[in-house]
């Protein structure tokens, strides 16, 4: 009996470790795709530096996919023994989507007007520290020393890059970075609220509902700010909008939320900090942004923080 229990425990631990590996892979790949967002937006801003317009076009492209995938997942769920979706959960998902996607994206897109793509991605990924602190203060999450240690290494690198940007561009950098920091806080709140809803609805339905509501809000924001819905734009602008909507929005959102369901918000937040590294590389190659010794040091520290957190989390007992 004891031997049987030991075998079953070992098998369960193996399955949980495999779930973690899948979670890391999904979040890492999703974060890498998210990295292309700032590049596409900067290219679009060269033609029309209008944050609500770029965001609205992005969501117009994305919305049919969110609705279609969500309906497929809904009808598939109805054929199972899972409990039916509650109106309360659906309304809560819409509210969380507005925080994590509408509010966070508007602030982020506005910030990108004032700072570089590489810096935007670095500033935005201060959100793991907000996940850790807000989770401990308001959501009953444990304040783990390993998470704080890994975050400290990561954010020393981010702080160095920000300081350099402020020294060169002054308050323009500070204003843009401030908007993106507010976006990071909104996204941290989204991740903390999303965990339980994803567990009840499933990551696919949750993502579809949250992003569909946010997409409608973004289009309405553009209608109000521009005085009407004008879809006139060049084929180049539409192509960039399509790339932003599909490559940098639809696919990575489903990947990251599927990973979030497996490894939790703190691990998701830390693993996702690989995204600034990818964005910096793309910004240098595509946009011609500079990459200094300070940027290199910050990048190494970000990678070090991610690696430390992943190693410690994989060694932890399930």
C-alpha positions, -999 to 999 in steps of 0.1 A, spaced: 0 0 0 28 24 9 47 15 -23 15 21 -44 10 55 -27 47 64 -34 43 54 -71 11 74 -75 27 105 -58 57 102 -81 34 101 -111 14 131 -99 46 151 -94 58 141 -129 25 153 -144 27 186 -125 63 192 -136 51 186 -172 23 211 -167 48 236 -155 70 231 -185 41 235 -208 32 267 -189 66 281 -193 67 273 -230 33 288 -237 40 320 -218 75 323 -232 63 320 -268 34 343 -262 56 369 -247 80 367 -277 51 374 -300 39 402 -278 73 418 -284 65 426 -320 36 449 -310 57 480 -303 76 475 -336 44 474 -356 29 504 -338 61 525 -342 59 517 -380 22 527 -380 30 559 -361 54 570 -389 22 573 -410 -4 583 -384 7 591 -348 -28 586 -335 -30 561 -306 -68 556 -306 -68 551 -343 -40 525 -343 -56 507 -314 -90 507 -329 -77 493 -363 -58 466 -343 -90 455 -325 -112 457 -356 -88 431 -372 -87 410 -340 -124 410 -330 -138 384 -355 -111 360 -343 -120 365 -307 -157 360 -313 -152 330 -336 -128 312 -313 -150 320 -283 -181 306 -299 -163 275 -309 -151 270 -274 -186 277 -260 -204 251 -281 -176 226 -274 -180 232 -237 -218 227 -239 -212 191 -252 -193 183 -220 -203 177 -184 -189 210 -173 -213 234 -155 -229 261 -176 -213 296 -177 -228 320 -153 -238 355 -162 -219 368 -132 -186 352 -144 -192 366 -179 -198 401 -166 -167 399 -144 -147 387 -174 -158 417 -194 -148 440 -165 -114 424 -161 -109 426 -199 -116 464 -198 -89 468 -171 -63 446 -186 -68 453 -223 -87 486 -229 -73 507 -201 -38 492 -202 -36 494 -240 -47 530 -243 -21 541 -218 5 519 -234 -2 532 -270 -1 568 -258 32 562 -240 47 548 -272 43 582 -289 69 596 -265 94 568 -259 112 542 -280 99 507 -286 127 491 -266 121 514 -236 83 509 -237 87 472 -235 112 475 -206 89 499 -187 58 479 -193 74 449 -178 77 465 -144 43 449 -140 56 417 -123 66 437 -93 31 451 -92 17 416 -95 38 405 -65 31 435 -43 -6 440 -52 -11 402 -49 3 402 -14 -15 434 -3 -50 427 -16 -53 392 -30 -38 370 -2 -8 359 -23 24 349 -6 53 374 -8 80 349 -18 116 358 -12 127 341 -44 102 362 -65 114 394 -48 151 385 -54 145 376 -91 125 408 -95 152 429 -79 178 417 -104 155 423 -133 145 458 -123 180 470 -116 185 465 -153 153 482 -162 161 512 -139 195 516 -156 179 519 -190 153 543 -178 179 565 -162 198 567 -194 167 577 -214 158 604 -189 193 619 -191 190 621 -229 153 632 -234 143 646 -200 106 650 -192 94 636 -225 108 603 -215 94 607 -180 59 614 -193 59 585 -217 73 562 -191 47 573 -166 19 564 -189 34 530 -195 38 524 -158 1 531 -153 -5 506 -180 17 481 -162 -3 486 -130 -36 480 -149 -22 448 -165 -10 435 -131 -45 439 -117 -58 421 -147 -35 391 -141 -45 389 -105 -83 391 -112 -80 367 -142 -67 336 -124 -99 324 -108 -121 334 -138 -98 314 -161 -101 284 -138 -140 286 -140 -144 295 -177 -113 280 -193 -86 301 -208 -101 302 -243 -136 314 -234 -121 339 -209 -97 353 -234 -124 356 -261 -149 374 -238 -123 397 -222 -108 408 -255 -141 411 -273 -154 435 -247 -121 454 -248 -121 456 -286 -156 471 -286 -145 497 -260 -114 506 -281 -135 512 -312 -160 533 -293 -130 553 -278 -118 560 -314 -153 570 -325 -157 595 -296 -121 609 -299 -122 614 -337 -159 624 -340 -168 593 -361 -157 560 -374 -134 566 -404 -118 535 -418 -98 553 -445 -62 544 -444 -34 533 -467 -29 495 -476 4 498 -457 -14 510 -425 -40 482 -428 -12 457 -432 5 469 -401 -28 468 -382 -34 433 -394 1 422 -382 -5 440 -348 -39 424 -344 -30 388 -354 6 383 -346 9 406 -316 -26 403 -301 -48 373 -310 -22 344 -309 -1 356 -279 -31 364 -257 -44 328 -260 -9 314 -254 -2 335 -223 -36 329 -207 -32 291 -213 2 293 -196 -12 315 -168 -37 287 -160 -8 263 -155 18 283 -136 0 312 -119 3 350 -121 38 354 -104 55 329 -126 37 342 -157 48 377 -148 84 368 -144 87 345 -175 71 372 -196 99 396 -189 118 379 -218 96 401 -240 118 433 -235 148 415 -247 131 404 -279 117 439 -284 151 455 -281 166 432 -306 137 439 -331 139 476 -324 176 477 -333 172 455 -364 139 470 -378 137 505 -364 174 513 -361 172 522 -324 205 525 -306 218 498 -283 243 510 -257 264 494 -231 238 503 -205 211 486 -226 233 455 -228 238 455 -190 200 459 -185 193 431 -209 217 407 -191 201 415 -158 166 409 -172 177 375 -185 194 367 -152 163 375 -132 142 353 -155 166 325 -154 169 326 -116 131 326 -111 126 298 -135 153 276 -119 140 282 -84 104 276 -94 112 244 -111 131 231 -80 101 239 -57 80 210 -45 46 208 -63 
